[in-house]
Amino acid sequence: MNESFLNKITQGDCLDYIPKLTDNSIDLFLSDIPYGISLDDWDVLHSNTNSALLGKSPAQEGKSGFKRRGKPINGWAQSDRNIGLEYQEWCKDWARKVYPKMKNGSFLFVFGARRTIHRVINAFEDSGFLLKDTLAWKKPSAHHRAQRVSIVFERRGLKKEAEKWEGWRLGNLAPIWEPVVWFMKPYKIGGTITDNILENEVGAMNIDECRLNDCSPTNMLEFSFRKNEIKIHEAQKPLDLIEYLIKLTTKKSQLVLDPFMGSGTTAVAAKILNRNFIGFETSPEFYKKSLERIEEVTASNIGELPIFQQTLFEKNG
C-alpha cells in the first residue's frame, strides 16, 4: 500500500492517509509537528479561540518574530486550562494510527515546544511507544522579547513603582533550545534489541558515521542553517540537523515517515541521503513550496556527494 505515497509528499490531512500505510513498514518517524502554542492557524489545536487570538498589536507590526498574538500562560478564560489536554488528545489521535505502521524496535524523533512537549510524551506513551530520551537542539540564535516592567508602570503614570522595578522584565528567557523527544516502538517481549536488529534492521545507532569533531554524538544537538539555505517556513529546522538524525538511525533505502512535512526538509534530507520517504502536508502553500525544494535537490544532484562535500557545495556553490 505504501507505493502510492512512496518518495512524494501528499497534500492532505495525515489522519486520512496514515491508516492506508502498510503495517510494520516504517523504519523511522521524524517530524517537526505543530507545537500547539497558537503560532499560526495551523498551530491552533484547541477549540477555545476568540477574536484576539493571532491578531497583531502595533508593536508587532513588521516584526520577524512574535508576529501574531498568542494566549498568555495564565489564559484569558478559565476554559483556557483545557488547551493542553486538547493538544494531547490531538497528538494521541494520530500517534495511535502511527503505532501499527512502525517496525518493532524502530525509532521516532518528535520536535516540540518546551511548554507542551510533556503532552506529546503523554500521548505517545498512551499510544504504546516507549520514551528513550529527550534531546536538545541548541539554536544559533533566538528571538527574544521581554518587556521592561518599569516602562509598563510609566505608561500607567506610576513613576514611583517604575523606579522600584527598574531592570526587571516581563516574559521569558531567550529560548535558545528546543526539545526533540526520542521514542521507540517496543520489540518482542522475551527478545533482545540485538534479536530485533537482526529481524527488522532497526534499533541501532550509526555512531561512527555521526561523529562530530571526532567525538561521539551527545544528546545536545548544535546545528545551524547552511549559507543560503532556503527558508520557507517560520518553524523550519536546519537541513543538517534533520540529515544527522536520519543518518544516525537508518541505513540507505530505509523508509522515513513525516506526516507534518511543512517546508519539506525531511524529504530533502532523505533524498540527499538515499533514503525513501513518505510525507503529508495540509497547507497548499507549503505543499507547493516543499515540492519545489525537492525538485531543486534533484536538479543539483548534490545527493551524490558525501555529506561534508554537500556542505561545501552549499557554502561555495
Secondary structure as UniProt FT lines:
FT   HELIX           2..4
FT   TURN            5..7
FT   STRAND          8..11
FT   HELIX           14..17
FT   HELIX           18..20
FT   TURN            23..24
FT   STRAND          26..32
FT   HELIX           41..43
FT   TURN            51..54
FT   HELIX           58..60
FT   TURN            61..62
FT   TURN            73..74
FT   HELIX           78..82
FT   HELIX           83..98
FT   HELIX           99..101
FT   STRAND          102..111
FT   TURN            114..116
FT   HELIX           117..126
FT   TURN            127..128
FT   STRAND          130..138
FT   HELIX           149..155
FT   TURN            156..157
FT   HELIX           159..164
FT   TURN            165..167
FT   STRAND          177..184
FT   TURN            189..190
FT   HELIX           193..200
FT   HELIX           208..210
FT   TURN            213..214
FT   STRAND          220..222
FT   TURN            227..228
FT   TURN            234..235
FT   HELIX           239..249
FT   TURN            252..253
FT   STRAND          255..258
FT   TURN            262..263
FT   HELIX           265..272
FT   TURN            273..274
FT   STRAND          276..281
FT   HELIX           284..300
FT   HELIX           302..304
FT   HELIX           307..316
//
